[in-house]
Every structure is written in structure tokens, then in C-alpha cells.
Amino acid sequence: MAVRYCNKALQGMFSALAMPAALVLLLIFVHSPQVWAKSYDTINISNPFLNKTPVAVPEFKPLTGKDAETAMGQKARRILNEGLAFTGYLKLVNPEAFLSNPAQTGIQLGQINFRDWTGIGAELLITGGVEAEPGQVKLKLRLFDTFNTKLLKGKIYTGPPNQIRRMVHLFCAEVSYALTGKWGVFNSKLTFVSTVNGNKEIFISDFDGHNPRQVTHHKSISLSPAWSSDGQWLAYVSYARGKPDIYIKHLAENRGTIINREGMNISPVWMPGQAKLAAALSFSGNQQIYLLTRNGEIIKKVTNSWGINVSPRFSPDGKKMAFVSNRSGTPQIYIQNLGTGKTGRVTFEGRYNTSPAWSPDGKKMAYVGIEKNKIDIYVINLESGPGMPVQLTRDQKDNEDPSWSPDGNLIVFTSNREANTPALYVMTAAGTDQRRLMHMKGKQTQPGWSGPMVHED
């Protein structure tokens, strides 16, 4: 089965042995300290018992009354609603409950009757205005705290109409930062594997699965895509030459290299903030993990123990590395301090644990556990030392390949819960709000979220 390819392959081994067109961003409205004072409590998005904050998004106002502005406003509002709902900590208020319409009464601070919004339980309000000009559109967006009658954030975005989605997501990032202190996922990307005419190729897409684009055309088996910290490079494994080799590819330029040493070359992962990567190579016998340059030259051997050592994953600060080894008899997750070489075991529950994934703050680790032929995703707290893992997926067939969003709020993963066909899903870091990410032809597996968003002021 395709979704189990990597885990089954590893199981076998263990048992055998940018920005588009420029957008002009203008800080708008008043700069009075009273208006801009931030009084809204920061939302702890890692709280598993989080109650979602209600937000109201009424119709956008066509600022000069043009039909084109109305249409653009409808599009922008739909994208905004989808982006806010994607966060997992915001809840959209049903428009049928709205008591007023800022598109008619006004979208600025002094024109809003906040009692109309607190009365229906909306703690946040976002108003929008659209102005269409030849070849471009101007979006005016405001975020309000309804209970404190405060403007939390206001922005104007100007650009071509085909960049409305981009403009709205920039504002979503502003909303995320105002509420959580983090920019969120809105300028991040996903990479994943999808079948194409019976082959497996590497794709990239927006954070929410929109705009998927095929980046490899090997017409073979390509696996394990991994982002560099700057989002400019991908490393992945391909059987294009008949055996597993590691390909390193610059996404915007026609350059890169191939690591094709004798034996298996698998499990590439980039070192945070550096042009180095780790990978599992078997040219000297058993699979061991090596630190490599971007050109594929060996810097040093990281693991040197009997058995198989695969699936390296660097901690966010690059000082530690998690990996999977069967040195204790069954596949388990270990962490090595790269400075001292000291290695400790992380997982003790379950007989088969793999696919480690650090949370962006380095405090937790998601991984895949296989018990009684059930494949599920777990998370363990690393700060308190080895402890009981928390199971995030349950009774939904096979779930694997976890990868954290750059803000640590979400986890993307693979599941075959619908029609037994592998597809990409997303959930909160607490395991709630599990939903399918995209619908496209073929089978999608092995998602990887790009690094933290580089915010554009």
C-alpha cells in the first residue's frame, strides 16, 4: 500500500538486520495610543482545552460603489473566512445573527455600534473596504476588539486583482500576531508526494493546499521531501537511477546536486539556518547518519552503532538531532546532543516508533507509533523527560508523516481514513479539528511544512 511505503520499507530493513508581484503595504488610519493600545489577551494556542474565539466578518464595503468592488469584496471575504477558520483557534459567527452591516453604516472605529456585535457573542470584528482602480485593487482591513471597543490592527494592501488572496493572507498573519504573538502559517508552504500516472513525484503548495505545483518529473519513485530553512531548496529521495539517491534542488534556479553513494541514500533533512543536511547512508554497511554539505560532501559521521539509524531530525536550534534506531531491539526514537555526542532514548511506550518531528519551540515531539497493526500519531513532552505520550489520532485507519506548522499550532499528516486512499490532513497540535487539507487526483503522502514565516512589513 502506497501510504505505508516508507514505514514498510523501514520495517523491512529493521527486521532484516517569493514573493509574487510586489504589494504595497501601508499602515493606516490613526496613530493615537488610545486607539492602538493592545488590550486583547494573548491566546495560548497550545492549550488543548482552548475555547475558540468568536469573530464576525461582515460584508466588505465597495468604497466607490462599483460592481467590480462588490465582486472583489466577496472573494476577499471568502478567503479571509477560510484563513481564519484554518487557524483552529477562531470561530466564525453565523452571518444570519448579524444585527448591523458595516458595509452600509461604515467600517471605521467611530461608525461601528459595538453593542451589535457583543450582543451576538462576537469578541472580534473584522471590517473591510474595497476600492477598484485600473489594473489594481486596494483592500482596507481592520480588526476590532468589540468588548473593549478598540482597533487592534488596520492595514491597506494595494496590488493587482490576482493578488487578492496574497493580500488577505498578509492580513490574516497580522490578526494571528495581534492575538497570539506569532505570525501563523499564512506565508508558509507545504511540500508532499503525490502519485502521477502511477509514479511518485514531489509537489509544493500553499499552506492550505491551494495552488499545488509539481516540481519533479522523474517518472519514478520520489520520496521524503525536506525544506531548507530559507525555503529556497528541497532535498528528496528518488529512485530515478534505479536505487535510492538524494537529490538537492534549488526551486528557482536550475542547479543542485545528487548524492549517489553506493547503497541506500535516504532520509535527508536540512540543518536549521545552514547550508548543511543530515542523511542516512549505507555505503559503509549498516544505515548510519552523516552530516553533509549542500554539495553532498561528508562533514562527519553522526551515528556509529550497530543496526539501523535513520530519519534524522534537527532540533529547532540545530544543537540536537532526533533519529530512529533499532539499537535496543525495536525501532525507537533517540536524541543526540551534537556537541557532546551524548545520546538518550525518547520513546519507551510501544514496540515500533518512527518519524520524529520537533515542535518549533523544541519542547515537544510528534511521532508515529505502530501498535497491533494500527498506525497513529503521538506527541511527547521533551521538557519533563521521557513520559507518557499523548495519542492524537485514534480509530481513523492509518495516520503518519507528522509535520508541525511554523507557529506550532497545527500538524499536517497523512491518513487513509477516506476510501482507504492516502491524503493530507491537518489538525491542531492537541489533536482536535482533524480535517482533510486538499482534494486532488492520486495519493498524497509525506507532507512537510516549510519554516517560520518571514514577515513582510
Backbone torsions as a table, in degrees:
resi	resn	phi	psi	omega
1	MET	NA	135.4	-171.2
2	ALA	-61.6	-40.4	-175.9
3	VAL	-63.8	-24.0	-177.9
4	ARG	-99.3	11.2	-171.8
5	TYR	-55.0	-54.2	-174.6
6	CYS	-67.0	-46.3	-178.7
7	ASN	-64.5	-38.3	179.0
8	LYS	-68.6	-37.0	178.3
9	ALA	-63.6	-44.5	178.4
10	LEU	-65.5	-40.3	179.4
11	GLN	-59.3	-39.3	179.7
12	GLY	-65.0	-41.7	179.9
13	MET	-65.0	-42.7	-177.8
14	PHE	-66.0	-40.2	-177.0
15	SER	-75.4	-25.5	-178.4
16	ALA	-76.4	-33.9	-177.6
17	LEU	-117.5	NA	NA
18	ALA	NA	-106.4	-164.4
19	MET	-20.7	134.0	175.3
20	PRO	-66.7	-146.9	179.2
21	ALA	-56.2	141.3	-173.4
22	ALA	-62.1	139.4	176.5
23	LEU	-113.7	138.3	179.4
24	VAL	-93.6	120.6	-179.1
25	LEU	-108.5	125.9	-179.9
26	LEU	-123.4	127.5	172.9
27	LEU	-71.7	134.5	-168.2
28	ILE	-124.2	176.4	171.3
29	PHE	68.0	-144.6	-173.1
30	VAL	-90.7	159.4	178.7
31	HIS	-118.5	20.2	178.3
32	SER	-61.7	131.9	178.8
33	PRO	-56.2	-33.2	-179.0
34	GLN	-66.3	-40.8	-178.4
35	VAL	-70.6	-39.8	-173.6
36	TRP	-91.2	-1.2	179.7
37	ALA	-59.8	129.9	-178.3
38	LYS	-91.3	108.9	-178.7
39	SER	-111.8	-6.7	-176.9
40	TYR	-75.0	131.4	-179.7
41	ASP	-63.7	140.4	176.4
42	THR	-68.4	133.4	-179.1
43	ILE	-85.1	128.0	175.7
44	ASN	-86.8	95.9	-173.4
45	ILE	-74.1	-10.4	177.9
46	SER	-87.9	-1.6	179.7
47	ASN	-72.2	114.8	-178.0
48	PRO	-66.3	-16.8	-179.7
49	PHE	-104.3	23.7	-176.6
50	LEU	-61.4	129.1	169.8
51	ASN	-89.7	125.8	-176.8
52	LYS	-65.1	141.2	-179.6
53	THR	-84.0	125.8	-179.2
54	PRO	-73.0	130.6	178.2
55	VAL	-129.6	135.5	178.7
56	ALA	-105.1	134.4	178.4
57	VAL	-128.4	90.0	179.2
58	PRO	-75.1	176.8	-179.6
59	GLU	-57.2	146.4	176.2
60	PHE	-81.9	145.9	-176.1
61	LYS	-87.8	124.4	171.9
62	PRO	-74.8	107.9	-166.1
63	LEU	-69.7	-25.7	175.7
64	THR	-116.7	7.3	174.1
65	GLY	80.5	12.0	-178.9
66	LYS	-78.1	146.6	177.1
67	ASP	-61.1	-35.5	179.4
68	ALA	-62.1	-34.4	179.2
69	GLU	-67.9	-38.3	177.2
70	THR	-62.6	-45.1	-179.5
71	ALA	-65.1	-43.5	178.8
72	MET	-65.5	-36.8	178.1
73	GLY	-63.8	-40.2	177.7
74	GLN	-63.7	-41.8	178.8
75	LYS	-65.0	-46.6	-178.4
76	ALA	-63.8	-39.4	-179.9
77	ARG	-65.8	-40.6	179.0
78	ARG	-63.2	-44.2	179.4
79	ILE	-63.8	-40.0	179.1
80	LEU	-63.2	-45.7	179.1
81	ASN	-59.4	-43.9	-180.0
82	GLU	-63.8	-41.2	-180.0
83	GLY	-66.0	-42.5	179.5
84	LEU	-65.7	-42.6	179.3
85	ALA	-65.5	-30.9	-177.8
86	PHE	-63.7	-27.8	-175.2
87	THR	-61.8	-31.4	-178.5
88	GLY	88.2	-8.2	179.3
89	TYR	-120.0	4.1	176.2
90	LEU	-118.7	144.8	-179.0
91	LYS	-125.5	124.2	-178.1
92	LEU	-77.5	131.3	176.8
93	VAL	-77.8	136.3	-179.8
94	ASN	-60.2	122.8	-179.1
95	PRO	-58.1	-23.2	179.4
96	GLU	-65.9	-17.7	179.6
97	ALA	-88.3	-8.8	-175.2
98	PHE	-62.6	137.5	-179.8
99	LEU	-101.5	-11.3	178.6
100	SER	-148.4	166.5	-177.1
101	ASN	-129.9	98.3	-179.7
102	PRO	-58.3	-21.6	176.9
103	ALA	-63.0	-21.4	178.5
104	GLN	-105.5	-39.5	-175.4
105	THR	-88.7	-21.9	-179.9
106	GLY	128.7	146.8	-172.7
107	ILE	-110.3	3.5	-178.0
108	GLN	-96.1	169.8	-172.6
109	LEU	-55.1	-49.2	-176.1
110	GLY	-75.5	-5.9	-177.0
111	GLN	-103.0	0.4	-174.4
112	ILE	-105.5	131.1	173.2
113	ASN	-91.1	97.7	-173.0
114	PHE	-66.0	-22.1	177.8
115	ARG	-64.9	-28.7	177.1
116	ASP	-64.1	-24.1	-176.4
117	TRP	-99.4	-39.6	175.3
118	THR	-66.7	-29.9	-179.7
119	GLY	-65.1	-23.6	178.3
120	ILE	-105.9	10.2	174.5
121	GLY	87.7	8.7	179.8
122	ALA	-80.6	113.3	178.9
123	GLU	-82.8	-23.2	178.3
124	LEU	-128.2	149.9	177.2
125	LEU	-136.1	133.5	174.7
126	ILE	-119.6	123.8	175.8
127	THR	-111.3	153.6	-178.6
128	GLY	-141.4	147.3	174.0
129	GLY	-131.1	145.2	-176.8
130	VAL	-125.9	131.6	175.5
131	GLU	-127.5	118.4	-178.1
132	ALA	-96.6	131.3	175.9
133	GLU	-128.6	162.7	-178.6
134	PRO	-54.9	115.7	175.9
135	GLY	79.0	1.5	179.5
136	GLN	-153.3	166.2	178.8
137	VAL	-134.4	145.8	177.9
138	LYS	-117.1	122.7	177.9
139	LEU	-107.1	127.9	175.5
140	LYS	-112.7	114.6	-173.2
141	LEU	-125.1	137.5	-179.0
142	ARG	-133.7	138.7	174.5
143	LEU	-112.1	126.2	-178.3
144	PHE	-118.7	144.6	166.5
145	ASP	-91.9	109.4	-171.7
146	THR	-71.6	-35.1	-176.5
147	PHE	-74.0	-31.2	178.1
148	ASN	-100.5	3.5	-179.8
149	THR	47.6	49.1	-176.5
150	LYS	-118.7	145.0	168.0
151	LEU	-85.7	116.4	-179.7
152	LEU	-89.0	-33.5	-177.5
153	LYS	-159.2	138.3	174.8
154	GLY	-139.8	134.2	-178.5
155	LYS	-143.9	150.0	168.3
156	ILE	-115.7	132.0	175.9
157	TYR	-121.2	131.5	179.7
158	THR	-125.4	132.2	179.7
159	GLY	-176.9	-179.9	178.7
160	PRO	-67.2	153.7	-177.8
161	PRO	-56.1	-30.0	-178.6
162	ASN	-75.1	1.0	177.1
163	GLN	-108.2	15.4	179.2
164	ILE	-58.6	-43.6	179.6
165	ARG	-58.8	-42.5	179.4
166	ARG	-63.9	-44.0	-179.9
167	MET	-61.8	-45.7	-179.0
168	VAL	-62.6	-40.4	-179.5
169	HIS	-69.0	-30.5	173.4
170	LEU	-63.1	-38.9	177.6
171	PHE	-71.2	-36.9	175.0
172	CYS	-56.7	-39.0	177.6
173	ALA	-64.2	-38.5	176.6
174	GLU	-63.5	-41.4	177.6
175	VAL	-61.8	-46.0	179.4
176	SER	-58.9	-44.5	-178.5
177	TYR	-67.0	-39.2	179.8
178	ALA	-63.7	-32.6	-174.5
179	LEU	-95.3	-31.2	-172.5
180	THR	-122.2	-13.6	-174.7
181	GLY	80.4	7.9	178.1
182	LYS	-128.3	148.0	-176.1
183	TRP	-77.3	-10.9	176.1
184	GLY	82.2	-153.5	-170.3
185	VAL	-108.9	0.2	-160.5
186	PHE	-73.4	-13.2	174.7
187	ASN	-115.8	19.6	179.3
188	SER	-98.4	169.5	-179.6
189	LYS	-128.7	162.8	173.0
190	LEU	-117.7	147.5	166.1
191	THR	-123.5	151.5	-177.3
192	PHE	-163.8	170.8	177.4
193	VAL	-103.2	136.8	175.5
194	SER	-138.8	145.1	177.8
195	THR	-77.4	138.4	177.8
196	VAL	-136.3	111.3	-179.8
197	ASN	52.6	42.4	177.4
198	GLY	84.9	-6.0	177.5
199	ASN	-103.9	170.0	176.7
200	LYS	-114.9	123.2	-178.8
201	GLU	-125.2	161.6	179.8
202	ILE	-93.1	134.5	177.7
203	PHE	-123.9	161.4	166.4
204	ILE	-129.9	157.5	179.3
205	SER	-152.7	175.0	170.9
206	ASP	-66.4	172.0	-176.6
207	PHE	-58.9	-28.1	-175.5
208	ASP	-103.8	14.0	178.5
209	GLY	89.3	-5.7	178.1
210	HIS	-72.7	157.0	175.8
211	ASN	55.1	51.1	177.0
212	PRO	-66.0	141.4	-178.2
213	ARG	-138.5	129.2	179.3
214	GLN	-78.3	129.7	-177.2
215	VAL	-114.2	-11.2	173.9
216	THR	-122.5	150.7	179.5
217	HIS	-139.6	48.2	-177.2
218	HIS	-77.1	-19.9	-175.1
219	LYS	54.3	47.2	-178.2
220	SER	-148.0	-148.8	175.2
221	ILE	-107.7	115.8	176.0
222	SER	-119.9	136.3	-170.2
223	LEU	-142.5	169.9	166.4
224	SER	54.5	51.3	177.7
225	PRO	-68.2	141.6	-178.6
226	ALA	-139.1	131.9	179.7
227	TRP	-81.1	144.5	164.1
228	SER	-78.4	163.5	-176.3
229	SER	-60.2	-35.9	-178.4
230	ASP	-85.8	-0.6	178.3
231	GLY	72.6	9.6	-177.4
232	GLN	-92.8	-21.2	-174.6
233	TRP	-123.2	149.6	169.3
234	LEU	-122.7	139.4	167.8
235	ALA	-115.3	140.0	-179.5
236	TYR	-156.2	169.0	179.0
237	VAL	-105.4	137.4	176.4
238	SER	-139.9	145.7	175.1
239	TYR	-97.4	22.3	-175.0
240	ALA	-58.4	-28.1	179.4
241	ARG	-103.5	16.0	174.2
242	GLY	98.1	-13.2	177.0
243	LYS	-145.3	164.4	-176.6
244	PRO	-71.9	113.8	174.9
245	ASP	-120.9	157.9	179.6
246	ILE	-99.1	126.2	177.9
247	TYR	-105.8	133.6	177.8
248	ILE	-116.6	119.0	-168.6
249	LYS	-130.1	129.6	170.9
250	HIS	-82.5	126.0	-170.8
251	LEU	-71.7	-28.5	-176.6
252	ALA	-99.9	-17.0	-175.9
253	GLU	-125.3	152.1	-177.8
254	ASN	-85.2	70.1	178.8
255	ARG	-151.7	161.8	-178.7
256	GLY	159.4	-163.6	-179.3
257	THR	-153.5	170.6	179.1
258	ILE	-128.0	128.9	174.4
259	ILE	-97.4	106.2	-172.6
260	ASN	-129.5	48.4	177.1
261	ARG	-66.3	163.8	179.8
262	GLU	-58.9	141.0	-179.5
263	GLY	89.3	-152.8	-177.0
264	MET	-94.4	136.2	175.7
265	ASN	-124.1	104.4	-170.9
266	ILE	-140.0	177.8	170.8
267	SER	57.7	51.3	178.4
268	PRO	-73.6	145.3	174.3
269	VAL	-152.8	140.1	-176.5
270	TRP	-86.5	144.6	174.2
271	MET	-78.2	130.9	-176.4
272	PRO	-55.9	127.2	174.2
273	GLY	73.0	8.5	-177.6
274	GLN	-135.0	159.8	178.3
275	ALA	-90.2	48.6	178.3
276	LYS	-128.7	158.4	176.3
277	LEU	-147.3	158.2	174.5
278	ALA	-108.6	151.8	179.0
279	ALA	-157.1	159.8	177.0
280	ALA	-98.9	120.3	-177.6
281	LEU	-123.0	148.0	-177.5
282	SER	-121.8	20.1	-176.5
283	PHE	-64.8	-21.8	-178.3
284	SER	-102.4	7.8	-178.8
285	GLY	131.6	-117.7	177.8
286	ASN	-65.3	156.1	179.4
287	GLN	-64.8	119.3	176.9
288	GLN	-126.6	159.9	-176.4
289	ILE	-100.1	133.4	-178.7
290	TYR	-124.6	150.3	170.6
291	LEU	-96.2	130.0	-172.1
292	LEU	-126.4	156.7	167.9
293	THR	-78.4	169.3	178.3
294	ARG	-65.2	-18.2	177.1
295	ASN	-90.9	2.0	176.3
296	GLY	91.4	6.0	178.9
297	GLU	-79.9	138.9	-178.0
298	ILE	-75.6	126.2	174.9
299	ILE	-90.4	-49.0	176.8
300	LYS	-163.9	161.7	174.8
301	LYS	-90.5	123.8	-174.9
302	VAL	-89.1	-44.1	178.6
303	THR	-110.0	149.4	-179.5
304	ASN	-152.6	64.1	-178.6
305	SER	-131.8	163.9	179.1
306	TRP	-67.6	159.3	177.9
307	GLY	87.6	-164.5	-175.6
308	ILE	-99.8	136.3	175.5
309	ASN	-132.1	113.3	-173.2
310	VAL	-141.4	-177.9	174.0
311	SER	54.5	53.5	177.2
312	PRO	-67.6	144.9	175.0
313	ARG	-144.9	121.6	-180.0
314	PHE	-77.1	146.0	170.7
315	SER	-68.0	159.2	-177.6
316	PRO	-55.9	-31.0	179.1
317	ASP	-88.4	-1.5	177.2
318	GLY	75.2	6.6	-176.1
319	LYS	-91.8	-15.0	-179.2
320	LYS	-131.8	163.4	178.2
321	MET	-140.5	126.2	172.1
322	ALA	-90.3	150.6	177.3
323	PHE	-159.8	170.6	179.8
324	VAL	-109.5	133.1	179.3
325	SER	-144.0	150.7	174.6
326	ASN	-104.6	25.5	-177.2
327	ARG	-63.0	-20.9	177.9
328	SER	-96.0	4.4	178.6
329	GLY	113.8	-34.9	176.5
330	THR	-130.8	157.0	-179.4
331	PRO	-61.9	121.5	178.3
332	GLN	-138.5	165.5	-177.9
333	ILE	-98.0	134.6	179.5
334	TYR	-125.5	160.0	173.7
335	ILE	-127.0	130.7	176.5
336	GLN	-113.8	132.4	171.2
337	ASN	-76.9	116.2	-173.8
338	LEU	-70.3	-19.8	178.4
339	GLY	-80.6	-44.7	-176.0
340	THR	-98.1	-19.6	-176.5
341	GLY	81.7	-1.4	-179.3
342	LYS	-68.4	134.2	-176.4
343	THR	-124.4	136.7	178.2
344	GLY	-133.5	148.7	179.2
345	ARG	-82.0	140.7	-177.0
346	VAL	-104.4	-46.7	-175.4
347	THR	-99.2	131.6	178.1
348	PHE	-126.0	-16.7	178.0
349	GLU	-91.4	129.7	178.4
350	GLY	92.3	153.8	-175.9
351	ARG	-95.4	-12.5	-178.7
352	TYR	-144.9	108.0	-179.9
353	ASN	-128.9	134.8	-174.0
354	THR	-151.7	-176.3	175.6
355	SER	54.8	56.5	178.6
356	PRO	-66.6	145.1	178.6
357	ALA	-144.7	113.5	179.8
358	TRP	-71.3	142.2	167.9
359	SER	-71.5	154.3	-176.7
360	PRO	-59.0	-25.5	178.0
361	ASP	-90.4	-0.9	177.4
362	GLY	75.5	6.8	-174.8
363	LYS	-91.5	-20.3	-176.6
364	LYS	-133.3	164.2	175.5
365	MET	-139.1	127.1	171.2
366	ALA	-92.6	150.5	179.0
367	TYR	-159.8	173.5	179.6
368	VAL	-107.1	129.5	175.4
369	GLY	-117.2	135.7	179.8
370	ILE	-113.8	115.0	-179.4
371	GLU	-134.1	125.1	178.3
372	LYS	51.6	45.1	178.5
373	ASN	64.7	15.5	175.0
374	LYS	-106.2	126.7	-178.0
375	ILE	-105.2	116.6	-177.0
376	ASP	-137.6	165.8	-179.0
377	ILE	-103.6	134.5	179.9
378	TYR	-125.3	164.2	172.8
379	VAL	-136.6	142.4	-177.7
380	ILE	-130.8	143.5	178.9
381	ASN	-83.4	123.3	-177.3
382	LEU	-89.7	-20.4	-175.8
383	GLU	-69.9	-36.0	-175.5
384	SER	-90.9	10.0	-177.7
385	GLY	81.9	175.3	-178.3
386	PRO	-54.1	125.1	-179.2
387	GLY	-142.2	-169.2	-179.8
388	MET	-74.7	128.2	177.6
389	PRO	-73.9	155.6	175.4
390	VAL	-104.6	125.5	-179.4
391	GLN	-83.3	124.0	-176.9
392	LEU	-95.4	-32.6	177.6
393	THR	-116.3	147.6	-176.0
394	ARG	-159.8	134.8	174.1
395	ASP	56.4	34.1	177.6
396	GLN	-130.0	46.9	-179.3
397	LYS	59.2	-141.1	-173.5
398	ASP	-93.8	134.5	-179.0
399	ASN	-135.6	125.3	-175.4
400	GLU	-154.3	-174.1	176.2
401	ASP	59.1	50.3	-179.2
402	PRO	-70.7	143.2	175.0
403	SER	-146.7	131.1	-174.9
404	TRP	-81.9	146.7	170.1
405	SER	-71.3	158.4	-176.1
406	PRO	-63.3	-21.7	177.8
407	ASP	-93.3	-2.3	179.2
408	GLY	77.2	7.2	-176.3
409	ASN	-87.7	-27.4	-172.2
410	LEU	-129.2	158.6	174.0
411	ILE	-131.3	126.1	174.0
412	VAL	-95.8	145.6	-176.3
413	PHE	-156.4	172.6	177.9
414	THR	-103.1	138.8	174.7
415	SER	-147.6	149.2	175.8
416	ASN	-113.0	32.3	-175.1
417	ARG	-69.2	-20.3	178.5
418	GLU	-106.3	117.5	175.9
419	ALA	56.3	22.4	178.1
420	ASN	60.7	23.0	-177.7
421	THR	-109.4	124.2	179.9
422	PRO	-60.7	133.7	178.1
423	ALA	-150.5	170.2	-178.8
424	LEU	-93.9	136.9	178.9
425	TYR	-130.3	164.6	177.7
426	VAL	-137.3	148.5	176.5
427	MET	-147.0	166.3	173.6
428	THR	-72.1	165.9	-179.4
429	ALA	-65.5	-14.7	176.7
430	ALA	-93.0	-0.8	178.7
431	GLY	90.8	4.2	-179.5
432	THR	-89.6	170.5	175.4
433	ASP	54.6	46.2	178.6
434	GLN	-74.8	123.0	-179.2
435	ARG	-149.0	156.7	-179.2
436	ARG	-72.0	141.3	-174.0
437	LEU	-87.2	-40.8	-175.6
438	MET	-152.0	162.0	174.7
439	HIS	-126.6	108.3	176.7
440	MET	-143.2	164.5	-177.5
441	LYS	-63.8	155.2	176.1
442	GLY	84.6	-165.0	-179.0
443	LYS	-117.2	128.3	-177.4
444	GLN	-109.7	131.5	-178.0
445	THR	-144.0	173.0	171.2
446	GLN	51.8	56.0	178.5
447	PRO	-72.6	149.5	175.0
448	GLY	-139.1	125.1	179.7
449	TRP	-86.2	138.0	177.6
450	SER	-70.0	172.3	-174.9
451	GLY	-70.6	-174.4	-177.5
452	PRO	-56.7	145.4	-178.5
453	MET	-65.5	135.3	171.2
454	VAL	-87.4	106.6	-174.4
455	HIS	-73.3	140.7	-179.3
456	GLU	-109.4	115.4	-180.0
457	ASP	-79.4	NA	NA
